[in-house]
């Protein structure tokens, strides 16, 4: 048994709050010359890491801001080129040449103001407005089914005109409203979203009416974006993959049953649009010819006639990417795709670093909606997808699309202003409640490696 060492003086720790006495002066015996001890090096205390769960507040994501502004500015240029120049060459008056660009500039100004306001406001306040906003979007979609309120263009009744108000496209508002409400609902539901009666069935009850109302417009492209965005959010919230597979099969079957004759013809011509270049394949063929005439560097802004004068239907809207390829060439088209990919990358990084479950789902939903819509628009132009009318976010002409897209980007920037230290999603005050657990959502943190015994191979 080891005995205590009594040769050294015992040091008694001072009580809390007691003052330490100054050291006694050195005696003469201790002041004899000898080897000097090295002076103590003063070291600064290492910075203390913030505790897990802490939130850093900082400025918005600069990359997302630059990507959105670049796409918006490019859109204004191409809208001017695809609409005003055609009117000028056709002998129209000065007012007619700016008939499309003038309102687009006003809508861009309104949208940018909305983006700044949404960026400055705490995104958690949206939880209070999620249900009223969803109800308003649903009412507008129901009113769109009334013929007296419809504006039909090209056989599609996507625009609603109420007395004393400008024409709006309710499907654009429905995208943002559904994303906000689903983020709130899934955050409150927590791990219960993986169940059948607590997750899948309520999810279908919430999403299906909006998808069917938009599909009936008819607007297959927006209906697909609504459904796909909701499914992405549902998957990230912890939905059962088997339930998602069954839901996808049911959606595809129902879509094929509800398609009209002209929509089936478009689907059939998708495989070979050149089989009927002046009929069902006209839009696809013209888009491909415009992209081919652009070459590597393009014909230049406003010089489409010099490249062959291809007639593009809906050039300033659905087929604006073909105009970009024709006037700015392959490099310009790749640049637009790169900006969309950059927006997707930074948006999902914001979602992973969000301070709570609601913010993470909100950022993921907005990013999925904007990027899915962009890639569907581009996929239609390059014939990777069947022809459907859908805008390119921030670029295509259209007030409803531009304003709602910019406001959605502002909400995404609001989420980016706060970052969780550990990088995962935590409880928010609104997520707590009876029968509502925490959503078991993936985070970027790693699991600890299992320890191995000494000498183990």
N, C-alpha and C positions, 0 to 999 in steps of 0.2 A: 504494500500500500504506500503510495507516494505521500511524503510529508510536505507540509507547507514550508516555503522558503522564507525564514525570518530574518535573513541577512539584509534584505532590501527594505527601505522604509515604505510603509503602505501609504498609498495616496487615497485620500478621502475626497470624494466628489462633493463639490459645494452644493448646498440646497438651492432650489429654484428661487431666483430673485436675489440671492446673496451676492455681495460684491467681493471680488477677488482682491486679496491684499497684494500690494506691489512686491516684486521679488526683492529679497534681502541683498544688500551690497556684497560683493565678493570679498572674501577675506584675503589677507596678505599671502597666506599659503597657497591660495588658488590663483594669485596673480603672478606666480613665477613664470619666467619665459619658457616657452615650449612650442611645440608645433601648433600652429594656428588651425582651428577648425574652419572649414569652408563656410562662408556666410550663407545663410538660408536664402534660397531663391524665392522671390515673391511670385506666386502664381495666381492668376485670376480664376475665380470659380467658374466651372463649366456651366453653360446655359442649361437650365432645367427644362426638360421636355414637357409640353403641355399634357395634361392628363387625358386618358382615352375618353372620347365622347365630347371633348371640347370642340368649339366651332371657331374657325378663323373667318373673319369678315374682311373683304377686300373689294377691289374693283371688279367690274364685269369681265367676262372672257373677251380679250381683245381680238383674238382670232375669229370668233363668231361674229363680232361687230364688223370686222373688215370683210369677211366673206359675204355677209348679208348686204352691206353697202355696195360691194362690188357687183353682186348679182342685180341689185336694184338699179344701179347706174347703167349697167349693160342693157338691162331691160328697156329703160327709157330710150337709149340710143337705137336699139333694134326695132322698137315699136315705131319710132319716128321713121326709120328707114323702110319698114315694111308697109306703112300706111300712108305717110305724108308724101313720100316720093312717088308712089304709084298714083296718087291723086294729082300731083303736080304734072307728071308726064301725061296724064290723061286730059289735061287742060282744065282742071278744076280751079276754083278761086282760092285765094289765100286762106280764107276761113275753112274751106273744105279740107285743105291739106293738113291742118292741125286739128281736125275734128276728133281724132283718136288720141293724139299726143296731149292736147290741152287738158282734158279730163284726167288722163293718166298722171300728169304732173300734179294736179290737185289731190288725187288719191294718194300719190306717193308722199306728199307733204303731210296729209292727215295720218297716214300709216306710220311715218317716222315719228310724229308727235306721240302717237299711241304707243310706239315701241319704247320711247324714252320714259313715258309715264309708267308703263308696265315694268320697265327695268328698275325704276326707283321704288316702286311699291313692294312691300314684303309679299312674297308669293303666297304665304299662308292665309292671307285675307281672302284668297280665292275659294277657300273651303266654304266660306259663308255664302258666296255667290254661285257655287257649283250647281245646286238644284234649281234656283230661279233661272239661271242661264240655260240649263238644259230644257226647262219647261218652255221658255221663250223660243228656243230653236225648234222644239217639237210643234209648237203652235204655228210657226211660220211654215214648216213643212206641210202641215195639214191644210193651211190656207192655200198653199201652192197647188193643191189638188182641185181647187175651185177654178173653173174656166175663166170667170170674169176677172180674176186676179193674175192670170198667167200672161207671160210674154213668150210666145213661141218663135224660136229662131232655128231654122234648119231642121224642123220636125221635133225639136226638143224644147220642153217647157220647164227650163231650169230657173227662170227669172220670175220674181214676184214683184208686182206693182200695186202698192196700196195707195189709196187716195192721199195726196199731199206729201208723199214720200218718194225718194228716188228708187229706181229698180234695184233690187238686191238679189243675191243668189243664196238662198237659205242653207244649201248644202255646205257652203264654206263656213258659216257660223256653226253649223252642226258638228263639224270636225273638231273645232276648238272646244265647244261646249262638252262634247262627249269625252274628250281627253281629260278635261278638268274634273268632270264628275266621276269618271272611272278611277282616276288617281285617288280621289277622296274616298270613294266607296271601297276600293281594294285595300287602302291603308287602314280603314276602320275594320274591315272584315278580317284582315290578318291571315293567319294560316288556314282559316276556314275556306279560303278560295279554292283549295285543293279538293273539296268535297263535291258530291253530286248535287245534293239539295241546298247546300250552303254556298256553293261556288258556281257551278256550271249553269244550273237552271236560272238563278237570278241574273247571271251575266247575259244569258240569251234573252231574257225578258227585257232587260235594259237596252241591249244593242239592236236586237232584231227589228223593232218598229222603225228605228231611224234608217237602218239599211234598206228596208222594204219601201219606205216612203221616198227615199232618194232614188232607188232603183225604178220606181214607177214613174219618175219624171218625164222621160227616162234619162238617167245619168248613171250608166253602168260603171264608168271610171270612178266617180266619187263614191258610189256605193262600195266598190272594191276597196278603196282607200280607207273608208270608215271601218269596214270589217277587218281588214288586215291590221290596221293600227290597234284596234281593240284587242285582237288576238295576240299581238306582240306584247301589249301591256299585261294581258291575262297570263301569258306564259312567264313573264318576268316576275309577276306577283306570286308564282308558285302553283299554277294550275297543273292538273294531272295531264301528262302528255297523251294518254289514251283517250281522254275526253276531248282533247284538242283535235286528235286525228279523226274521231267520229264527227266532231263539229265541222271540220273541213270537208269531209266526204258529203255530209248533208248539204253544206252550202253549195258545193259544185253541182250536185244533183238538182237542187232547187233552181239554180241559175239556168241550167240547160232546159229545164221544164218551162220556165217563165220567159225565155227569150222569144222575141217576135221574129217574123219571117226575115225582115231585112237585116236584123242582127245576126241571125243564123247564116245569111249569105255572106256577111262580112267575116264571120268566123271561118266559113269554108274557103273564102278567097285569101285568107291569111297565109296558107301554105304556098300559094303561087299567085301573087297579085298581078303579075304580067299576063296571066291567062285572060283577064278582062281589064285591060289598062284604062279603058274609057268608062267603065261601069263600077263594079264593086271594088276594084283595085286601084281606082283613080287616085285617091289620096295617098296611098302608100307609094305608088309609082312616082308621083310628082315629088314627094319628099325625098326619095332615093336619088332622083335625077338632080335635084337641087344640091344635095350633099356631094354628089359626084362632080358637079360643075365647080364646086368651091376649091377643089384641089387641096394643096398643102397650106397655102397662105390666104386663099380666098380672093374674091374680086374687089374687096374694099367696101367700106360703108357707103350704102346708097348706089352701088354699082352692080346691082343684080341684072340689069338689062344688058350690061357688057358681058356678063357670064352666060348669056343665053336667053334671059327673060322667061324663065320657067314660071308658069302660073301656079301659085301655091294657094289652095283654099285655106282660109283661116290662118293666114300667114302671121298676123300679129297676135295670135292667140294659141290655138292648139299646136300649130306647126311652126312656132317661132324658133325652135331649135334648128329646123331646116334652114331658116334664114341665117342663123348664126353660122352654120356650116358653109353656106354658100358665100357669105360676105367676109367671114373671118377664117374660113378654111378649116382644115383638120386641126390645126393648132388651137384655133379659137374654140372649136367644139370640145377638144380635150380639156381646155382651160375651164370651161363651164362644168364639165363632169368632175374635174379636180376640185373646184370650189364646193360642189355638192358633197363630194367624199370628205372634204375637210370639215364641212359643217356636221356631217354624220359622226366623224371621229371625235370632234370636240364636244358635240352634244352628248354622246354617250359617256365621255369622260366626266362631264358635268353631272350626269345621272349617277355614276358610280361614286362620286365624291359628295353627293348631296347630303345635307345635314339630317334628313329624316326620310321616312318611307314615302310620304306624300310628295316631297320634292323630288325624290329619285324617280318615282313613277311619272310625275308630271314632266320632268325633263326628258325621260325616255319616250313618252308618248308624243310630245311635240316634235322631237327629233325624228321619230319613226314616221309620223304623218308627213312632214315636209320632205323628207328624203325619199320615202316611198312614192309620193306624188311626183317628185322630180324624175325618178327613174322610170315610172310608168309613162310619163310624157315622152321622155327620150326613147324608151323602148318602143313606143308606137311609131315614132318617126323613123327609126332604123329597122323597123319591121321585126323586132324581137317579140312584140306583143300585137294582138289584134287591134284594129283601129277603134279608138274610143276617144271622145272629146274630153280632155282634161288639161288644165293649165300647168305651165311650168312656174313654180312658186318664185316670187319676186321678179320674174322676167316677163311673163305674158301680160297682155293688156286685160284689164278687168278690175274694177274697183273693189268688189267684194273679196276676191282672191288676194289682191295686194295688201289691203288693209288688214285682213284677218291674219295673213301670213306674217306681216311685220309685228302685229301685236303678239302673236305666238312666239316670235323670236325675242321680243321684249320680256316675256314671261320666262323663257329659257335663260336669258341673261340675268334675270332676278335670282333664279336658283343658283347661277354660277357665282354670285357675290358671296355665298357662304359655302364653306368647305369643312367637312368633318375631318378631324385630325387623323383618325384611324382609317378613314376612307370607306367605312361601311355606312349602312342606313340604321338610324336609331329611332327610338320612340319619339313621336311628336305628342304634344299635349292633347291634340285632337284625336290621336289614335287610341288613347286609353279609354276604357269603358267596359261595362259588363259584357261578357261573351265576345269580346273582341281582343284577340291576342296580337302579338307582333308578327308582321309578315316575315316569313323566312326567305329573305331575298339574298341573292348572291352578292358578295362584296369582293374587293380586290385583295383582302388580307389573306395570308398564307396560313395553313395549319402547321403547328409545330411538328418537327420531325421526331419519330420515335427514337428514344435513347437506346443505345446498344451496350451490352455488357462489355467490360474490359476484356480484350483478347478475342472478341467475337470477330468472325471473318466478315 
